[in-house]
Amino acid sequence: MAIPDLTNYLIFARVVAAGSISAGARELNMPKSTVSRRLTELEEEQGVRLLHRSTRGLKLTDIGQAFLVHCETLVAAAEAAQQVTQMVQETPRGEIHVSSPYAISQSMLVTLLPEFMALYPEVRINLMVTNRPVNLIDEGIDVALRVRPYIEDSSLIARPLADSPGTLYRSPTRGEVARIEKPLQHPLDLVHYPHLSLHYTSGRYRYDLTSKSGEKLTVSFRPRLITDDMIVLREAAIEGLGIVSLPNYLCEQAIQEGLLEPVLPDWALPVGIMHMVYPYRRGLLPAVRVFIDFLAERLPATAQRSLNTI
């Protein structure tokens, strides 16, 4: 089968939309005779009449009406492809709506966003800092950062960026935690200590731990402080108010300064995965696309540096 000349398909759709061969020729910036000849060639290729021509204009045949639908689809696809290539050449500008949890914002984006905005001075960032799971479509979010084992929403593109392991931490020298003389050698020893926690909607507060040998154990606890702000939890743990489970990257400096120490290093908590998620859209705006590429390149390295210090 011969490859069809798609230009004739486009001419057909444009002429029908314009209402006449003359109007279509002006829109296409082509001679009227060329347009008429191209339409005749198209009908000969298809072996059917697509248009009835008269002094009063054009009228589609029944098969021409059905054929037009597919021609219009081709035109739309061609225009979308052209927009993609045009946007690659455009200077990124405009506003990007971003959502991020507190911990990632305050430990990573705090240094990465100024760097990105220096690279792209015509881009504006609207950052929503929240630990709740936002609805990207309903709330107009272009890019969101989330720490989850996996992303369930099939309407979103989810790009894993880095593992986000967590550890149980405590103050080695301060507050009530340091005064408790009970050893911490086994998960069951945790019951003798106070605890701090993020808010869990299930109302079930527990540590799911796995030993190096593969043994699994769940320890329930009743937190004395519950908050959605990990920074508050970290500072409360530094003051010795309780044991807390936090991402390793958030406790990097406190570990280096001796303000926190890991608890039960032979037992591991479930590993979260830092994802970047964004709605599926054809032809992402240049500003959004370069922001996604920037985070995909820089966030994993930033997270890895934190992990290497633990």
Backbone as CSV, one residue per row, in Angstrom:
resi,resn,N_x,N_y,N_z,CA_x,CA_y,CA_z,C_x,C_y,C_z
1,MET,0.852,-1.203,0.000,0.000,0.000,0.000,0.882,1.244,0.000
2,ALA,0.570,2.178,-0.894,1.351,3.412,-0.984,1.110,4.281,0.244
3,ILE,2.164,4.996,0.657,2.038,5.903,1.792,1.245,7.136,1.357
4,PRO,0.152,7.466,2.056,-0.658,8.612,1.637,0.063,9.929,1.862
5,ASP,-0.282,10.910,1.040,0.262,12.253,1.199,-0.584,12.979,2.254
6,LEU,-0.049,13.094,3.456,-0.825,13.661,4.554,-1.097,15.151,4.360
7,THR,-0.323,15.786,3.488,-0.593,17.197,3.202,-1.991,17.369,2.622
8,ASN,-2.414,16.430,1.779,-3.757,16.515,1.199,-4.835,16.381,2.268
9,TYR,-4.560,15.580,3.270,-5.514,15.436,4.373,-5.679,16.767,5.099
10,LEU,-4.545,17.433,5.348,-4.582,18.723,6.031,-5.324,19.755,5.189
11,ILE,-5.033,19.780,3.878,-5.709,20.737,2.989,-7.215,20.497,3.000
12,PHE,-7.614,19.251,2.952,-9.038,18.912,2.978,-9.701,19.459,4.249
13,ALA,-9.069,19.226,5.416,-9.643,19.686,6.685,-9.698,21.208,6.741
14,ARG,-8.678,21.884,6.240,-8.642,23.340,6.275,-9.692,23.954,5.347
15,VAL,-9.854,23.367,4.169,-10.830,23.890,3.221,-12.237,23.735,3.767
16,VAL,-12.526,22.583,4.339,-13.863,22.359,4.899,-14.113,23.355,6.028
17,ALA,-13.131,23.568,6.886,-13.291,24.503,7.998,-13.490,25.930,7.492
18,ALA,-12.819,26.278,6.387,-12.933,27.635,5.836,-14.245,27.844,5.094
19,GLY,-14.842,26.767,4.586,-16.148,26.863,3.938,-16.101,26.946,2.432
20,SER,-14.929,27.189,1.861,-14.806,27.250,0.409,-13.355,27.051,0.019
21,ILE,-13.156,26.700,-1.256,-11.785,26.509,-1.727,-11.020,27.830,-1.696
22,SER,-11.678,28.913,-2.082,-11.021,30.217,-2.093,-10.565,30.622,-0.690
23,ALA,-11.469,30.481,0.288,-11.119,30.850,1.667,-10.033,29.936,2.210
24,GLY,-10.129,28.648,1.878,-9.108,27.709,2.335,-7.748,28.015,1.745
25,ALA,-7.730,28.399,0.460,-6.465,28.736,-0.201,-5.821,29.959,0.450
26,ARG,-6.657,30.962,0.801,-6.102,32.146,1.465,-5.518,31.783,2.829
27,GLU,-6.227,30.937,3.579,-5.745,30.541,4.903,-4.451,29.749,4.808
28,LEU,-4.364,28.901,3.784,-3.179,28.072,3.598,-2.056,28.798,2.872
29,ASN,-2.376,29.990,2.365,-1.399,30.759,1.585,-0.917,29.955,0.381
30,MET,-1.889,29.367,-0.321,-1.605,28.563,-1.507,-2.483,29.045,-2.654
31,PRO,-2.058,28.872,-3.892,-2.919,29.224,-5.025,-4.194,28.386,-5.017
32,LYS,-5.304,29.000,-5.422,-6.581,28.295,-5.458,-6.512,27.078,-6.364
33,SER,-5.806,27.208,-7.489,-5.714,26.089,-8.428,-4.984,24.900,-7.805
34,THR,-3.963,25.188,-6.988,-3.216,24.109,-6.318,-4.091,23.387,-5.310
35,VAL,-4.866,24.160,-4.548,-5.759,23.557,-3.562,-6.799,22.682,-4.257
36,SER,-7.395,23.190,-5.330,-8.396,22.412,-6.060,-7.800,21.123,-6.608
37,ARG,-6.575,21.228,-7.141,-5.933,20.039,-7.685,-5.639,19.025,-6.590
38,ARG,-5.206,19.506,-5.436,-4.892,18.615,-4.318,-6.137,17.879,-3.827
39,LEU,-7.269,18.559,-3.811,-8.515,17.909,-3.391,-8.930,16.835,-4.384
40,THR,-8.742,17.132,-5.656,-9.061,16.131,-6.679,-8.159,14.907,-6.530
41,GLU,-6.879,15.140,-6.271,-5.947,14.034,-6.057,-6.372,13.179,-4.856
42,LEU,-6.818,13.837,-3.797,-7.234,13.120,-2.600,-8.430,12.216,-2.893
43,GLU,-9.411,12.753,-3.630,-10.589,11.938,-3.960,-10.203,10.768,-4.857
44,GLU,-9.257,10.995,-5.746,-8.816,9.909,-6.616,-8.066,8.845,-5.815
45,GLU,-7.287,9.284,-4.858,-6.582,8.334,-3.994,-7.559,7.475,-3.203
46,GLN,-8.623,8.109,-2.700,-9.593,7.400,-1.875,-10.597,6.603,-2.707
47,GLY,-10.761,7.000,-3.966,-11.701,6.299,-4.834,-13.149,6.636,-4.554
48,VAL,-13.403,7.718,-3.861,-14.775,8.145,-3.545,-14.841,9.666,-3.624
49,ARG,-16.058,10.177,-3.780,-16.248,11.624,-3.742,-16.415,12.053,-2.287
50,LEU,-15.646,13.053,-1.893,-15.690,13.563,-0.530,-16.462,14.866,-0.422
51,LEU,-16.484,15.635,-1.517,-17.104,16.948,-1.513,-17.987,17.136,-2.739
52,HIS,-19.114,17.823,-2.539,-19.912,18.337,-3.650,-19.577,19.823,-3.785
53,ARG,-19.086,20.240,-4.937,-18.702,21.630,-5.153,-19.758,22.325,-5.993
54,SER,-20.090,23.530,-5.600,-21.053,24.335,-6.360,-20.706,25.798,-6.174
55,THR,-21.419,26.643,-6.894,-21.182,28.087,-6.766,-21.553,28.592,-5.382
56,ARG,-22.384,27.830,-4.679,-22.809,28.245,-3.338,-21.853,27.748,-2.247
57,GLY,-20.835,26.984,-2.630,-19.871,26.516,-1.636,-19.665,25.025,-1.706
58,LEU,-19.269,24.457,-0.600,-18.940,23.039,-0.513,-19.934,22.313,0.382
59,LYS,-20.184,21.063,0.054,-21.030,20.232,0.889,-20.396,18.852,0.974
60,LEU,-20.197,18.393,2.192,-19.581,17.085,2.393,-20.538,15.969,2.024
61,THR,-19.997,14.931,1.404,-20.775,13.705,1.249,-20.794,12.980,2.590
62,ASP,-21.594,11.926,2.688,-21.640,11.166,3.943,-20.274,10.570,4.268
63,ILE,-19.616,10.004,3.264,-18.296,9.434,3.509,-17.277,10.536,3.767
64,GLY,-17.493,11.695,3.138,-16.615,12.835,3.379,-16.701,13.323,4.819
65,GLN,-17.909,13.273,5.386,-18.101,13.689,6.783,-17.330,12.767,7.721
66,ALA,-17.419,11.463,7.469,-16.694,10.511,8.310,-15.181,10.648,8.116
67,PHE,-14.759,10.898,6.873,-13.342,11.061,6.561,-12.771,12.302,7.239
68,LEU,-13.584,13.360,7.342,-13.151,14.621,7.931,-12.747,14.440,9.395
69,VAL,-13.488,13.606,10.117,-13.194,13.401,11.538,-11.748,12.945,11.722
70,HIS,-11.313,12.016,10.883,-9.952,11.494,11.009,-8.917,12.505,10.513
71,CYS,-9.281,13.282,9.511,-8.366,14.335,9.059,-8.144,15.380,10.150
72,GLU,-9.213,15.729,10.848,-9.094,16.701,11.929,-8.212,16.160,13.051
73,THR,-8.292,14.854,13.309,-7.426,14.241,14.323,-5.963,14.347,13.919
74,LEU,-5.697,14.118,12.643,-4.324,14.253,12.141,-3.814,15.681,12.289
75,VAL,-4.666,16.647,11.961,-4.281,18.049,12.073,-3.973,18.396,13.528
76,ALA,-4.840,17.941,14.451,-4.628,18.235,15.877,-3.323,17.618,16.365
77,ALA,-3.033,16.384,15.914,-1.787,15.733,16.324,-0.577,16.476,15.779
78,ALA,-0.665,16.945,14.543,0.442,17.694,13.955,0.678,19.001,14.703
79,GLU,-0.413,19.680,15.074,-0.280,20.938,15.806,0.317,20.704,17.190
80,ALA,-0.104,19.604,17.842,0.445,19.290,19.163,1.936,18.996,19.068
81,ALA,2.334,18.260,18.028,3.753,17.965,17.844,4.548,19.245,17.608
82,GLN,3.976,20.152,16.841,4.657,21.412,16.563,4.803,22.240,17.830
83,GLN,3.779,22.221,18.691,3.848,22.973,19.941,4.965,22.450,20.835
84,VAL,5.141,21.120,20.843,6.196,20.540,21.670,7.553,21.051,21.229
85,THR,7.817,21.035,19.930,9.119,21.498,19.450,9.289,23.001,19.654
86,GLN,8.209,23.742,19.534,8.295,25.181,19.761,8.612,25.487,21.216
87,MET,7.987,24.714,22.136,8.201,24.975,23.554,9.615,24.660,23.985
88,VAL,10.257,23.693,23.304,11.641,23.382,23.627,12.527,24.604,23.415
89,GLN,12.173,25.414,22.417,12.976,26.566,22.065,12.605,27.811,22.869
90,GLU,11.527,27.762,23.623,11.090,28.933,24.354,11.854,29.083,25.667
91,THR,11.997,30.282,26.130,12.598,30.537,27.430,11.605,30.164,28.526
92,PRO,11.989,29.305,29.484,11.068,28.949,30.572,10.653,30.197,31.342
93,ARG,9.358,30.375,31.488,8.853,31.535,32.233,7.474,31.179,32.798
94,GLY,7.004,32.006,33.706,5.681,31.801,34.282,5.746,31.152,35.649
95,GLU,4.589,30.792,36.162,4.461,30.300,37.539,4.326,28.785,37.578
96,ILE,5.039,28.169,38.521,4.946,26.730,38.768,4.362,26.530,40.165
97,HIS,3.332,25.704,40.255,2.730,25.380,41.551,3.291,24.047,42.041
98,VAL,3.939,24.089,43.208,4.657,22.933,43.733,4.119,22.597,45.120
99,SER,4.036,21.312,45.425,3.649,20.869,46.762,4.745,19.964,47.315
100,SER,5.055,20.151,48.602,6.110,19.361,49.216,5.850,19.216,50.707
101,PRO,6.220,18.075,51.309,6.141,17.948,52.765,7.108,18.909,53.448
102,TYR,6.823,19.180,54.714,7.661,20.101,55.468,9.122,19.669,55.477
103,ALA,9.366,18.399,55.750,10.741,17.937,55.935,11.570,18.105,54.672
104,ILE,11.018,17.752,53.522,11.757,17.896,52.268,11.968,19.363,51.945
105,SER,10.955,20.177,52.200,11.084,21.614,51.930,12.184,22.231,52.771
106,GLN,12.200,21.899,54.062,13.102,22.569,54.986,14.514,21.987,54.991
107,SER,14.684,20.787,54.433,16.017,20.198,54.433,16.648,20.152,53.044
108,MET,15.833,20.167,51.978,16.373,20.040,50.628,15.987,21.210,49.725
109,LEU,14.689,21.505,49.637,14.264,22.580,48.742,14.782,23.932,49.191
110,VAL,15.072,24.052,50.466,15.570,25.331,50.990,16.861,25.750,50.287
111,THR,17.658,24.787,49.816,18.870,25.125,49.070,18.686,24.969,47.560
112,LEU,17.821,24.022,47.134,17.674,23.753,45.706,16.836,24.815,44.991
113,LEU,15.784,25.323,45.635,14.927,26.303,44.962,15.666,27.587,44.606
114,PRO,16.442,28.176,45.513,17.187,29.370,45.106,18.128,29.116,43.923
115,GLU,18.723,27.934,43.893,19.610,27.603,42.770,18.822,27.530,41.464
116,PHE,17.667,26.868,41.507,16.841,26.763,40.301,16.377,28.132,39.828
117,MET,15.937,28.969,40.752,15.401,30.271,40.374,16.492,31.205,39.864
118,ALA,17.736,30.987,40.293,18.846,31.763,39.735,19.120,31.343,38.295
119,LEU,18.917,30.057,38.002,19.120,29.562,36.638,18.023,30.055,35.701
120,TYR,16.796,30.206,36.227,15.644,30.575,35.396,14.942,31.785,36.028
121,PRO,15.473,32.964,35.807,14.969,34.165,36.497,13.552,34.557,36.112
122,GLU,13.020,34.038,35.014,11.660,34.400,34.605,10.613,33.413,35.120
123,VAL,11.044,32.453,35.933,10.125,31.474,36.506,9.777,31.883,37.936
124,ARG,8.489,31.793,38.273,8.014,32.063,39.640,7.569,30.739,40.265
125,ILE,7.903,30.555,41.545,7.545,29.331,42.261,6.479,29.652,43.300
126,ASN,5.379,28.907,43.255,4.351,28.978,44.300,4.399,27.652,45.049
127,LEU,5.043,27.650,46.221,5.291,26.420,46.978,4.265,26.241,48.090
128,MET,3.527,25.133,48.021,2.605,24.764,49.091,3.301,23.715,49.965
129,VAL,3.566,24.067,51.216,4.233,23.150,52.136,3.167,22.509,53.023
130,THR,2.984,21.218,52.856,1.963,20.507,53.623,2.298,19.028,53.653
131,ASN,1.933,18.371,54.740,2.116,16.923,54.828,0.894,16.145,54.369
132,ARG,-0.186,16.855,54.067,-1.372,16.134,53.604,-1.228,15.791,52.128
133,PRO,-1.833,14.700,51.685,-1.773,14.344,50.256,-2.680,15.249,49.440
134,VAL,-2.096,16.126,48.632,-2.883,17.070,47.841,-3.425,16.383,46.594
135,ASN,-4.547,16.896,46.089,-5.102,16.446,44.816,-4.551,17.363,43.731
136,LEU,-3.628,16.858,42.939,-2.918,17.708,41.994,-3.852,18.353,40.990
137,ILE,-4.823,17.592,40.490,-5.723,18.113,39.462,-6.629,19.183,40.049
138,ASP,-7.307,18.856,41.148,-8.277,19.780,41.734,-7.619,21.041,42.286
139,GLU,-6.385,20.921,42.787,-5.731,22.058,43.439,-4.724,22.762,42.532
140,GLY,-4.670,22.347,41.261,-3.821,23.044,40.298,-2.337,22.934,40.573
141,ILE,-1.895,21.792,41.087,-0.489,21.581,41.397,0.219,20.994,40.167
142,ASP,1.329,21.606,39.795,2.095,21.111,38.649,3.000,19.947,39.020
143,VAL,3.659,20.067,40.171,4.620,19.052,40.613,4.478,18.885,42.121
144,ALA,4.458,17.632,42.591,4.398,17.368,44.027,5.484,16.376,44.403
145,LEU,6.031,16.541,45.583,6.991,15.590,46.138,6.294,14.791,47.230
146,ARG,6.477,13.491,47.195,5.823,12.620,48.169,6.786,11.505,48.571
147,VAL,6.677,11.063,49.807,7.439,9.902,50.256,6.445,8.794,50.527
148,ARG,6.448,7.802,49.666,5.528,6.674,49.744,6.255,5.430,49.246
149,PRO,5.825,4.242,49.683,6.392,3.026,49.071,6.079,2.954,47.579
150,TYR,4.892,3.439,47.200,4.507,3.499,45.785,3.360,4.488,45.651
151,ILE,3.105,4.928,44.409,2.032,5.880,44.128,0.908,5.114,43.435
152,GLU,-0.300,5.169,44.014,-1.404,4.368,43.508,-2.177,5.050,42.376
153,ASP,-2.162,6.360,42.309,-3.007,7.099,41.356,-2.471,6.940,39.934
154,SER,-3.208,6.210,39.101,-2.749,5.939,37.733,-2.857,7.161,36.826
155,SER,-3.537,8.224,37.282,-3.660,9.436,36.465,-2.424,10.323,36.586
156,LEU,-1.486,9.935,37.452,-0.284,10.725,37.674,0.948,9.992,37.152
157,ILE,1.915,10.771,36.697,3.230,10.231,36.395,4.050,10.308,37.678
158,ALA,4.602,9.197,38.129,5.373,9.138,39.375,6.804,8.725,39.060
159,ARG,7.751,9.605,39.366,9.164,9.318,39.118,9.871,9.101,40.455
160,PRO,10.295,7.875,40.752,11.062,7.649,41.980,12.379,8.406,41.913
161,LEU,12.718,9.091,42.995,13.946,9.881,43.029,15.014,9.261,43.918
162,ALA,14.599,8.776,45.078,15.586,8.226,46.008,14.866,7.460,47.111
163,ASP,15.558,6.458,47.651,15.034,5.823,48.857,15.086,6.826,50.005
164,SER,14.127,6.692,50.914,14.081,7.601,52.058,13.970,6.775,53.341
165,PRO,15.068,6.105,53.725,15.018,5.280,54.934,14.884,6.125,56.188
166,GLY,14.240,5.551,57.176,14.094,6.212,58.459,14.762,5.391,59.557
167,THR,14.982,6.035,60.691,15.641,5.393,61.826,14.972,5.881,63.100
168,LEU,15.031,5.066,64.143,14.611,5.512,65.464,15.757,6.287,66.107
169,TYR,15.435,7.468,66.617,16.452,8.322,67.219,16.062,8.701,68.644
170,ARG,17.109,9.020,69.414,16.904,9.575,70.761,18.061,10.487,71.104
171,SER,17.862,11.312,72.119,18.944,12.140,72.640,19.841,11.283,73.533
172,PRO,21.152,11.344,73.346,22.036,10.542,74.205,22.307,11.181,75.566
173,THR,21.974,12.469,75.722,22.420,13.161,76.944,21.345,13.991,77.635
174,ARG,20.199,14.228,77.008,19.287,15.227,77.551,17.926,14.629,77.865
175,GLY,17.244,15.274,78.826,15.842,15.015,79.103,15.538,13.652,79.696
176,GLU,14.262,13.359,79.687,13.760,12.138,80.307,14.360,10.890,79.677
177,VAL,14.552,10.907,78.355,15.071,9.726,77.662,16.452,9.355,78.185
178,ALA,17.312,10.337,78.383,18.669,10.054,78.856,18.687,9.558,80.294
179,ARG,17.655,9.885,81.068,17.647,9.483,82.481,17.151,8.058,82.683
180,ILE,16.485,7.485,81.667,15.966,6.122,81.803,17.126,5.138,81.685
181,GLU,17.235,4.260,82.661,18.374,3.339,82.703,18.086,2.003,82.037
182,LYS,16.866,1.774,81.599,16.547,0.520,80.916,17.346,0.434,79.618
183,PRO,17.957,-0.707,79.315,18.737,-0.825,78.082,17.832,-0.825,76.853
184,LEU,18.431,-0.468,75.731,17.716,-0.491,74.458,18.476,-1.414,73.505
185,GLN,18.267,-2.705,73.696,18.958,-3.702,72.890,18.011,-4.510,72.017
186,HIS,16.703,-4.443,72.346,15.697,-5.225,71.626,14.457,-4.354,71.468
187,PRO,13.683,-4.532,70.386,12.486,-3.698,70.201,11.532,-3.685,71.381
188,LEU,11.441,-4.780,72.109,10.528,-4.805,73.254,10.971,-3.848,74.357
189,ASP,12.249,-3.455,74.349,12.727,-2.491,75.342,12.139,-1.105,75.116
190,LEU,11.561,-0.879,73.928,10.981,0.433,73.616,9.798,0.774,74.517
191,VAL,9.155,-0.243,75.088,7.958,0.015,75.899,8.288,0.809,77.156
192,HIS,9.552,0.885,77.531,9.944,1.603,78.751,10.200,3.090,78.490
193,TYR,10.063,3.527,77.252,10.443,4.891,76.882,9.250,5.685,76.351
194,PRO,9.280,7.018,76.525,8.259,7.866,75.882,8.560,7.998,74.378
195,HIS,7.514,8.352,73.604,7.668,8.397,72.149,7.005,9.642,71.566
196,LEU,7.513,10.045,70.410,7.003,11.187,69.644,6.634,10.662,68.262
197,SER,5.618,11.279,67.645,5.176,10.692,66.374,4.485,11.708,65.470
198,LEU,4.569,11.437,64.166,3.684,12.083,63.203,2.252,11.654,63.477
199,HIS,1.319,12.412,62.957,-0.095,12.071,63.101,-0.482,11.008,62.087
200,TYR,-1.063,9.924,62.552,-1.554,8.864,61.666,-3.073,8.806,61.757
201,THR,-3.734,8.938,60.601,-5.197,8.983,60.592,-5.800,7.681,61.093
202,SER,-5.065,6.589,60.989,-5.584,5.303,61.464,-5.691,5.265,62.980
203,GLY,-4.928,6.145,63.652,-4.928,6.136,65.106,-4.091,5.019,65.703
204,ARG,-3.420,4.246,64.850,-2.581,3.126,65.317,-1.120,3.560,65.241
205,TYR,-0.504,3.655,66.383,0.887,4.101,66.454,1.765,2.897,66.770
206,ARG,2.674,2.607,65.849,3.486,1.400,66.007,4.749,1.521,65.161
207,TYR,5.738,0.731,65.536,6.945,0.580,64.734,6.943,-0.820,64.130
208,ASP,7.067,-0.903,62.829,7.211,-2.186,62.145,8.687,-2.376,61.850
209,LEU,9.324,-3.288,62.576,10.764,-3.437,62.529,11.164,-4.791,61.947
210,THR,12.294,-4.801,61.241,12.836,-6.030,60.666,14.315,-6.128,61.034
211,SER,14.701,-7.278,61.601,16.099,-7.460,61.995,16.951,-7.819,60.792
212,LYS,18.266,-7.788,60.964,19.178,-8.148,59.881,19.013,-9.600,59.468
213,SER,18.523,-10.426,60.390,18.303,-11.842,60.071,16.938,-12.094,59.441
214,GLY,16.114,-11.037,59.308,14.807,-11.176,58.673,13.642,-11.316,59.639
215,GLU,13.911,-11.309,60.942,12.832,-11.395,61.927,12.017,-10.097,61.920
216,LYS,10.696,-10.235,61.965,9.818,-9.065,61.951,9.114,-8.942,63.295
217,LEU,8.979,-7.691,63.744,8.343,-7.441,65.037,7.652,-6.089,64.986
218,THR,6.447,-6.023,65.544,5.691,-4.773,65.621,5.558,-4.368,67.078
219,VAL,5.912,-3.129,67.366,5.819,-2.597,68.718,4.873,-1.411,68.699
220,SER,3.785,-1.506,69.448,2.828,-0.405,69.557,3.259,0.552,70.668
221,PHE,2.889,1.819,70.502,3.238,2.808,71.521,2.172,3.899,71.541
222,ARG,2.170,4.661,72.624,1.262,5.794,72.772,2.105,7.064,72.821
223,PRO,2.109,7.861,71.753,2.992,9.034,71.722,2.544,10.114,72.695
224,ARG,3.527,10.784,73.275,3.208,11.913,74.155,3.189,13.221,73.383
225,LEU,3.707,13.222,72.157,3.630,14.384,71.273,3.314,13.897,69.867
226,ILE,2.254,14.463,69.273,1.850,14.120,67.903,1.767,15.416,67.108
227,THR,2.419,15.451,65.956,2.387,16.636,65.102,2.698,16.240,63.671
228,ASP,2.270,17.070,62.725,2.601,16.842,61.319,3.930,17.494,60.935
229,ASP,4.567,18.172,61.850,5.812,18.888,61.569,7.009,18.063,62.064
230,MET,7.777,17.512,61.121,8.922,16.685,61.496,10.019,17.481,62.183
231,ILE,10.105,18.769,61.849,11.126,19.603,62.496,10.829,19.732,63.991
232,VAL,9.568,19.894,64.331,9.180,19.944,65.743,9.534,18.628,66.432
233,LEU,9.257,17.517,65.741,9.580,16.205,66.317,11.086,16.053,66.536
234,ARG,11.857,16.480,65.565,13.317,16.367,65.706,13.821,17.191,66.888
235,GLU,13.335,18.425,67.013,13.792,19.281,68.104,13.339,18.746,69.462
236,ALA,12.131,18.167,69.504,11.657,17.573,70.759,12.502,16.368,71.135
237,ALA,12.917,15.577,70.132,13.782,14.429,70.410,15.143,14.893,70.905
238,ILE,15.673,15.975,70.328,16.955,16.526,70.781,16.877,16.945,72.246
239,GLU,15.711,17.458,72.648,15.521,17.866,74.046,15.275,16.680,74.975
240,GLY,15.223,15.478,74.418,15.077,14.282,75.238,13.652,13.979,75.654
241,LEU,12.665,14.496,74.904,11.270,14.267,75.276,10.768,12.883,74.872
242,GLY,11.470,12.192,73.984,11.020,10.871,73.584,11.828,10.330,72.419
243,ILE,11.582,9.075,72.100,12.160,8.428,70.929,11.276,8.734,69.731
244,VAL,11.893,8.921,68.550,11.126,9.304,67.378,11.656,8.589,66.145
245,SER,10.762,8.289,65.218,11.130,7.742,63.911,11.144,8.893,62.909
246,LEU,12.318,9.131,62.296,12.445,10.240,61.350,13.289,9.804,60.151
247,PRO,13.089,10.476,59.010,13.959,10.205,57.858,15.407,10.546,58.184
248,ASN,16.315,9.740,57.689,17.732,9.954,57.998,18.236,11.319,57.545
249,TYR,17.758,11.758,56.363,18.283,13.022,55.842,17.953,14.201,56.743
250,LEU,16.889,14.053,57.550,16.466,15.160,58.395,17.320,15.276,59.658
251,CYS,18.024,14.207,59.990,18.768,14.182,61.251,20.282,14.243,61.044
252,GLU,20.689,14.536,59.813,22.113,14.548,59.455,22.936,15.432,60.386
253,GLN,22.549,16.688,60.513,23.354,17.615,61.314,23.305,17.261,62.793
254,ALA,22.137,16.850,63.281,22.012,16.500,64.704,22.891,15.304,65.053
255,ILE,23.032,14.354,64.134,23.912,13.208,64.356,25.365,13.689,64.418
256,GLN,25.757,14.530,63.496,27.132,15.023,63.446,27.493,15.798,64.707
257,GLU,26.522,16.503,65.275,26.782,17.322,66.457,26.583,16.557,67.758
258,GLY,26.212,15.283,67.657,26.030,14.471,68.853,24.745,14.752,69.605
259,LEU,23.796,15.404,68.958,22.535,15.732,69.619,21.534,14.581,69.552
260,LEU,21.674,13.720,68.576,20.837,12.535,68.442,21.716,11.326,68.168
261,GLU,21.194,10.151,68.515,21.878,8.909,68.182,20.850,7.885,67.721
262,PRO,21.238,6.976,66.813,20.310,5.936,66.357,20.002,4.965,67.489
263,VAL,18.783,4.456,67.428,18.325,3.452,68.383,18.116,2.138,67.634
264,LEU,18.541,1.019,68.238,18.368,-0.319,67.653,18.899,-0.370,66.211
265,PRO,20.189,-0.143,66.024,20.735,-0.108,64.662,20.645,-1.438,63.916
266,ASP,20.420,-2.534,64.628,20.297,-3.838,63.970,18.877,-4.115,63.489
267,TRP,17.971,-3.171,63.725,16.576,-3.331,63.294,16.216,-2.172,62.356
268,ALA,15.555,-2.499,61.264,15.254,-1.480,60.243,13.757,-1.209,60.171
269,LEU,13.427,0.061,59.949,12.048,0.465,59.670,11.763,0.305,58.175
270,PRO,10.486,0.268,57.758,10.179,0.218,56.318,10.786,1.414,55.598
271,VAL,11.279,1.178,54.386,11.917,2.227,53.603,10.887,2.917,52.716
272,GLY,10.736,4.229,52.880,9.896,4.990,51.973,10.680,5.350,50.719
273,ILE,9.979,5.780,49.681,10.609,6.196,48.437,10.161,7.617,48.132
274,MET,11.113,8.494,47.910,10.786,9.858,47.543,10.398,9.883,46.065
275,HIS,9.164,10.309,45.791,8.657,10.393,44.425,8.429,11.846,44.031
276,MET,8.593,12.119,42.752,8.110,13.357,42.159,6.929,12.980,41.270
277,VAL,5.774,13.581,41.525,4.581,13.235,40.768,4.027,14.475,40.085
278,TYR,3.450,14.259,38.903,2.836,15.362,38.169,1.767,14.797,37.249
279,PRO,0.745,15.597,36.926,-0.339,15.113,36.079,0.162,14.799,34.681
280,TYR,-0.469,13.820,34.044,-0.130,13.508,32.661,-0.728,14.582,31.773
281,ARG,0.131,15.309,31.088,-0.328,16.347,30.166,0.532,16.317,28.923
282,ARG,-0.104,16.519,27.765,0.674,16.653,26.545,1.358,18.020,26.533
283,GLY,2.632,18.016,26.146,3.332,19.285,25.980,3.423,20.080,27.266
284,LEU,4.166,19.577,28.260,4.363,20.334,29.494,4.960,21.700,29.175
285,LEU,4.545,22.707,29.912,5.106,24.037,29.723,6.609,23.999,29.985
286,PRO,7.372,24.824,29.274,8.830,24.791,29.446,9.281,24.961,30.889
287,ALA,8.624,25.846,31.646,9.033,26.070,33.034,8.842,24.814,33.871
288,VAL,7.726,24.130,33.671,7.464,22.905,34.430,8.442,21.816,34.024
289,ARG,8.697,21.714,32.747,9.579,20.652,32.263,10.998,20.825,32.808
290,VAL,11.542,22.050,32.785,12.905,22.239,33.282,12.956,22.060,34.800
291,PHE,11.863,22.382,35.497,11.830,22.167,36.945,11.857,20.669,37.261
292,ILE,11.085,19.894,36.521,11.079,18.440,36.701,12.463,17.869,36.434
293,ASP,13.091,18.298,35.361,14.429,17.799,35.028,15.450,18.200,36.093
294,PHE,15.322,19.421,36.606,16.239,19.905,37.639,16.123,19.055,38.903
295,LEU,14.888,18.817,39.366,14.701,18.017,40.578,15.152,16.576,40.365
296,ALA,14.869,16.024,39.179,15.272,14.646,38.893,16.786,14.490,38.956
297,GLU,17.503,15.541,38.602,18.969,15.492,38.631,19.526,15.777,40.013
298,ARG,18.956,16.748,40.719,19.582,17.247,41.939,19.078,16.599,43.225
299,LEU,17.784,16.272,43.302,17.266,15.736,44.564,17.892,14.401,44.954
300,PRO,18.056,13.442,44.022,18.687,12.181,44.439,20.087,12.384,45.018
301,ALA,20.877,13.262,44.405,22.230,13.514,44.909,22.185,14.168,46.289
302,THR,21.245,15.095,46.475,21.107,15.758,47.774,20.703,14.761,48.848
303,ALA,19.757,13.888,48.517,19.325,12.863,49.478,20.462,11.885,49.781
304,GLN,21.234,11.506,48.757,22.314,10.545,48.960,23.398,11.102,49.865
305,ARG,23.697,12.379,49.740,24.688,12.996,50.614,24.253,12.888,52.072
306,SER,22.944,13.066,52.301,22.439,12.941,53.667,22.579,11.518,54.175
307,LEU,22.255,10.545,53.291,22.328,9.139,53.701,23.761,8.725,54.029
308,ASN,24.716,9.267,53.295,26.107,8.862,53.483,26.697,9.357,54.800
309,THR,26.010,10.316,55.416,26.537,10.859,56.674,25.969,10.136,57.885
310,ILE,24.960,9.271,57.659,24.317,8.596,58.792,25.108,7.356,59.190
